[in-house]
């Protein structure tokens, strides 16, 4: 299935790259261990857990920065190593991170505060060089191992790094201290950013024990659970909150938010209240977005813009094939 | 919203150009050598009718300039998929971009290498020389300002297409009242006289305006008291002085029942005279034909009879005294003197109904039914024509309509019934056309402004006036008679007349009328716009420029109604009706030399 041409130093796999992309997406979802360390007494004693509505004097965040990233594998390639060694696999991927600045209530439009698109070739081969295709240059990034999971993880790490870089840069430029940064996905690797909340849409693991899990099911729209501290491979504050939803399915409209572990409890509670107040107004609508309401409107819009910025996949694939043939 | 904040002012397509960059050629819509779309740079705006240019380096030919006029402008949200997304975007939750794009119809490609512009090429707002080139003003040796474009710069019409060099005649269409057809025609005449293209001929070039609606046009030589600073500046930008016409003479029909034939006009006392035809002229010049100038008349059986009676009148009528009365003496004697039009009609009726004399007037074998139909029609004209076909007024008064008295001659028809209007237009046009024909030279030019052309040259049927107008349209170009016709509905005017007009103008159009094929020269978008055009905005098509230009012409510097009229001009009081010596031979034309 491969087109082997020696000189270019790499070969593009003829299989549609989408086949492996679906697998990678699953592999990258949070696969947390079931035995997470929990401290349920941060806000309320575990025995007193009940749905919490934001305090009446809570101020909604003035500015919300919402960060997200998208990734796409443009082609699977084989690097032809020098000598007689077998070719090693790699992925040529485009990924982009962006930040939307929302100023609720001001009538100001949601703006794309920052966006960056990168293209990289992820491979474990030490001999690979940058691919200069007509549609763009793929820079070599070294992956730890050459399994599909390893390559995909390397891609996810670069994307997360890009999101962090962009967030830091955007915060520096903004210099506003009333802003709140919401990152799509777990906060892992970003816990050092101030006033930052991780936003997790899907639940693969039930972290809470039975009595507290019942509180999650009892949440009404715009309510949250008390804040708790959880530690898996890393520690962070977390709470569940319920978005307005029409579906009666269990856990419909429930999302988990994460905040840095080193915050003071009162800071975390204040942050949790602000988020709980702000998020329901950003919730998506089911007929527009299949992942509604968890997929927030700004995130949906940002993903669409970012995917568009990744470029036309067919064009990139063709240019990679052409570069391999040179 | 700026998507990524990157300005596009830096020129990537190489050519340095004048004017500010407004956007770039779109690549998502196919660009062709004849039309292309541009994306508007955030913070910029273009409007309809704006002139833009772009350049492209074509290998082997060098830079090619592509210039065009904006014909469509659109704005929309990019990144929104549902109509309700507009609320999310306005609330600031959904990120999306407002994008504006515009369609450009190419007017000129210089040199003529028909290549599409490259997508991404910077598009500039055309200014100065680029604009002149885009609209062909640079190749117009003699140009007439016809108003300001959307950008506030003057728009011109090529005089070659007005004076007969390469074309002639103007057709102006539009809804009555808001289309300002007559005002535009008057402004065009003013512009021709004052722009300097006529050079030495300016003094001798004449205009003949038939005024059918009220006394609006009777004050062309009075300054307009409502002319403000802004309008004066507009004239300045067009390179025209803001002043009234300097030489105007008005012809009006005599006041009914007045024994002295005072002009039937209340608002004007100077530079006005009454017009009428004497019975002698009526018989000699066979004007009877123009009494039957309806399209219906031509279809009726009696057209032969009209010719026969007119010929008899010419042969048998002789002046009776010098007041214009005639004595009709058929062979065999028995002359009858007629002093009024009614007398003449009665006499003709007597002669035709009398079995003994009918054959001598009508020739043999004319059925009685035809004779009766003719007489019924003729009698119907008595009331209309009595005031202007006379034999009872004091002799020696100049009473004919002539363009030699002043630069602009206005024939006021608004007090006359429709049949009399037809009669006057037909007779006057025939006279002027014959005069130009006999002079043998096209110069100096005569401009004829005629409103309600659909009444005089309808699409259906034939009439003597239509014949003359067709003659003007087809031969006037070489004879120096230029028709500026106006009508509410060009679709109802004889096709050959409209087809011969080099310059076509539309003001506000009725939506049903705008969809007719006669307005094919207006692109669909202009046609739609013409239905909402404001008074003072006209779409002007001329042969050289492939798209009609939207122009706004200035507020008249001359009064259009008595309330606007400033002080009357001094020193041109010729043939004043208040002149006590009026009616005495020789005392009518000169101002006493003191």
Boltz contact constraints between the chains, C-beta under 6 A:
constraints:
  - contact:
      token1: [A, 100]
      token2: [B, 95]
      max_distance: 6.0
  - contact:
      token1: [A, 102]
      token2: [B, 92]
      max_distance: 6.0
  - contact:
      token1: [A, 102]
      token2: [B, 93]
      max_distance: 6.0
  - contact:
      token1: [A, 103]
      token2: [B, 92]
      max_distance: 6.0
  - contact:
      token1: [A, 108]
      token2: [B, 92]
      max_distance: 6.0
  - contact:
      token1: [A, 109]
      token2: [B, 1]
      max_distance: 6.0
  - contact:
      token1: [A, 109]
      token2: [B, 92]
      max_distance: 6.0
  - contact:
      token1: [A, 110]
      token2: [B, 92]
      max_distance: 6.0
  - contact:
      token1: [A, 110]
      token2: [B, 93]
      max_distance: 6.0
  - contact:
      token1: [A, 110]
      token2: [B, 95]
      max_distance: 6.0
  - contact:
      token1: [A, 112]
      token2: [B, 95]
      max_distance: 6.0
  - contact:
      token1: [A, 282]
      token2: [B, 93]
      max_distance: 6.0
  - contact:
      token1: [A, 288]
      token2: [B, 82]
      max_distance: 6.0
  - contact:
      token1: [A, 297]
      token2: [B, 88]
      max_distance: 6.0
  - contact:
      token1: [A, 297]
      token2: [B, 93]
      max_distance: 6.0
  - contact:
      token1: [A, 297]
      token2: [B, 94]
      max_distance: 6.0
  - contact:
      token1: [A, 298]
      token2: [B, 93]
      max_distance: 6.0
  - contact:
      token1: [A, 301]
      token2: [B, 94]
      max_distance: 6.0
  - contact:
      token1: [A, 301]
      token2: [B, 95]
      max_distance: 6.0
  - contact:
      token1: [A, 302]
      token2: [B, 95]
      max_distance: 6.0
  - contact:
      token1: [A, 305]
      token2: [B, 79]
      max_distance: 6.0
